[in-house]
């Protein structure tokens, strides 16, 4: 398989009808790219974080699906070789119209209240730390997101308050890469870009780790 980055065919495979057909395309076209990206990002994360335990790759298998094909698929990087859902993790993946790279706290993460409170105490910094092009989401199963430049301080405050009060609340922060921009980038360019985003997101990752101590 060529290593020139994501192509129109990759995005098209996320719209193939039928569970078996789409999963076959994901395994053949998307997951090999996830493996190569993980091979580049894991050493980078381990070096930056001096991570112990080390980061491990988890590629979504969608094993519980029996009828409906996944609308998105992803690679998660977490400091637990057994799983990622209960931990803060970096999540890279694809929807039919964009790629995404999140620092993710999803519904299984048990310290959302502590994280929300810690982030609320850093509200002014959060509004200034990330560029307008950064994105926020409250649901990893939805393609919707809000750009930092469109987010008011009150909007972010409400997201964080919800994180402290709602058991199934989620919070994701990072970047979205529109389809045409993704297709125009080589794999090398994409990986370099993702490393830049990791550096920007690491302070928030570390805040999450410290908020649970």
C-alpha positions in Angstrom: 0.0 0.0 0.0 1.4 3.4 -0.9 2.3 5.7 2.0 1.3 9.0 0.5 -1.3 9.8 3.2 -5.1 9.7 3.1 -6.9 9.6 -0.3 -10.4 10.0 -1.6 -10.7 6.3 -1.5 -10.1 6.3 2.2 -12.9 8.7 2.8 -15.1 6.9 0.4 -14.7 3.6 2.3 -16.4 5.3 5.3 -19.6 5.6 3.2 -19.7 2.0 1.8 -23.0 0.3 2.5 -23.1 -2.7 4.7 -21.2 -3.7 7.8 -19.0 -6.4 6.2 -18.1 -4.3 3.2 -17.2 -1.2 5.2 -15.3 -3.1 7.9 -13.3 -5.0 5.2 -12.3 -1.6 3.6 -11.4 -0.2 7.0 -9.1 -3.1 7.7 -7.5 -3.0 4.3 -7.2 0.8 3.7 -7.5 2.6 7.0 -6.0 0.4 9.7 -2.5 0.0 8.0 -2.2 3.8 8.1 -3.2 3.8 11.8 -0.4 1.3 12.5 2.1 3.5 10.7 1.0 6.6 12.5 1.1 4.9 15.9 4.6 3.7 15.1 5.6 7.4 14.8 3.6 9.0 17.5 4.1 6.5 20.4 7.9 7.1 20.6 7.3 10.8 20.4 4.7 10.7 23.2 6.9 8.4 25.4 9.9 10.8 25.0 7.9 14.0 25.6 6.1 12.6 28.6 8.8 10.3 29.9 5.8 8.0 30.1 5.5 5.3 32.6 3.7 3.1 31.7 4.5 3.6 28.1 1.8 4.7 25.6 0.2 1.8 23.6 -1.9 1.8 20.4 -5.5 0.6 20.4 -7.3 0.4 17.0 -11.1 0.4 17.2 -12.4 -3.0 16.2 -16.2 -2.2 16.3 -16.7 -5.7 17.6 -20.1 -5.0 19.1 -21.6 -4.0 15.7 -23.8 -6.6 14.1 -25.8 -4.6 11.6 -24.9 -0.9 11.2 -21.4 0.0 9.9 -19.3 2.4 11.9 -19.6 6.1 10.8 -16.1 6.8 12.0 -13.1 4.7 13.0 -10.0 5.6 15.1 -6.7 4.9 16.7 -6.3 5.6 20.4 -3.0 6.1 22.2 -3.2 5.6 26.0 -0.9 4.7 28.9 -2.5 1.3 29.4 -1.9 -1.8 27.2 -5.2 -3.3 28.2 -7.5 -0.5 27.0 -8.0 3.3 26.6 -11.6 4.1 27.4 -11.1 4.6 31.1 -8.1 6.9 30.6 -7.3 10.3 29.1 -6.0 9.4 25.6 -5.1 10.8 22.2 -7.5 9.7 19.5 -6.9 10.0 15.7 -9.5 9.0 13.3 -11.6 9.5 10.2 -15.2 10.5 9.4 -16.5 10.7 5.8 -15.6 14.4 5.6 -12.7 15.0 7.9 -9.9 13.6 10.0 -9.7 14.3 13.7 -7.1 14.3 16.4 -8.5 14.6 20.0 -7.3 14.6 23.5 -10.3 12.6 24.6 -12.1 12.0 27.9 -15.0 9.7 27.0 -17.9 8.3 28.9 -15.9 5.5 30.7 -13.4 7.9 32.2 -14.0 7.9 35.9 -12.5 11.2 36.9 -14.6 13.6 34.9 -15.8 15.6 37.9 -12.2 16.2 39.1 -11.1 17.1 35.6 -14.0 19.5 35.0 -13.2 21.2 38.3 -9.5 21.5 37.5 -10.3 22.9 34.1 -12.8 25.4 35.5 -10.1 26.7 37.8 -7.9 27.3 34.7 -10.6 28.9 32.5 -8.7 32.0 31.5 -5.7 30.0 30.5 -7.8 27.5 28.5 -9.3 30.3 26.4 -5.8 31.7 25.6 -3.8 28.5 25.3 -5.4 27.1 22.2 -5.6 28.8 18.8 -8.9 29.7 17.1 -8.5 26.7 14.8 -8.7 24.2 17.7 -11.9 22.3 18.1 -14.1 21.0 21.0 -16.6 18.2 21.1 -18.8 16.7 23.7 -19.5 13.4 22.0 -16.9 11.1 20.4 -19.7 9.3 18.4 -20.8 12.5 16.6 -19.1 14.3 13.8 -20.1 17.7 15.2 -17.6 20.0 16.8 -17.1 23.7 17.7 -14.0 25.7 16.8 -12.2 27.5 19.5 -12.7 30.8 17.6 -16.5 30.3 17.8 -16.5 29.3 21.5 -17.3 31.9 24.2 -16.0 31.7 27.7 -19.5 30.9 28.8 -19.8 28.1 26.2 -16.6 26.4 27.5 -17.7 26.9 31.1 -21.0 25.1 30.4 -19.1 22.2 28.7 -17.0 21.9 31.8 -19.8 22.2 34.3 -21.6 19.4 32.4 -18.5 17.3 32.8 -18.7 17.7 36.6 -22.4 16.8 36.8 -23.4 14.4 34.1 -22.2 10.8 34.4 -22.1 10.1 30.6 -20.6 13.5 29.7 -17.6 13.6 27.4 -15.0 16.2 26.5 -12.7 16.2 23.4 -10.3 18.9 22.4 -7.9 19.0 19.4 -8.0 19.6 15.7 -10.2 18.6 12.7 -8.6 18.3 9.3 -11.1 18.8 6.4 -11.2 16.1 3.7 -9.5 18.2 1.0 -6.7 19.3 3.3 -6.1 15.8 4.4 -5.9 14.5 0.9 -3.4 17.2 0.0 -1.0 16.3 2.8 1.5 13.5 2.6 1.8 11.0 5.5 5.0 12.6 6.6 3.3 16.0 6.7 0.4 14.6 8.6 2.5 13.0 11.2 4.6 16.2 11.7 1.3 18.1 12.1 0.0 15.6 14.7 3.2 15.9 16.7 2.7 19.7 16.8 -0.8 19.2 18.2 0.5 16.8 20.8 2.9 19.4 22.1 -0.1 21.9 22.4 -2.3 19.3 24.1 0.2 17.9 26.6 -0.4 20.5 29.3 -4.1 19.6 29.3 -3.2 15.9 29.4 -0.9 16.5 32.4 -3.6 18.6 34.1 -5.9 15.6 33.8 -3.3 13.3 35.3 -2.6 15.6 38.2 -6.3 16.2 38.9 -6.8 12.6 39.9 -3.9 12.4 42.3 
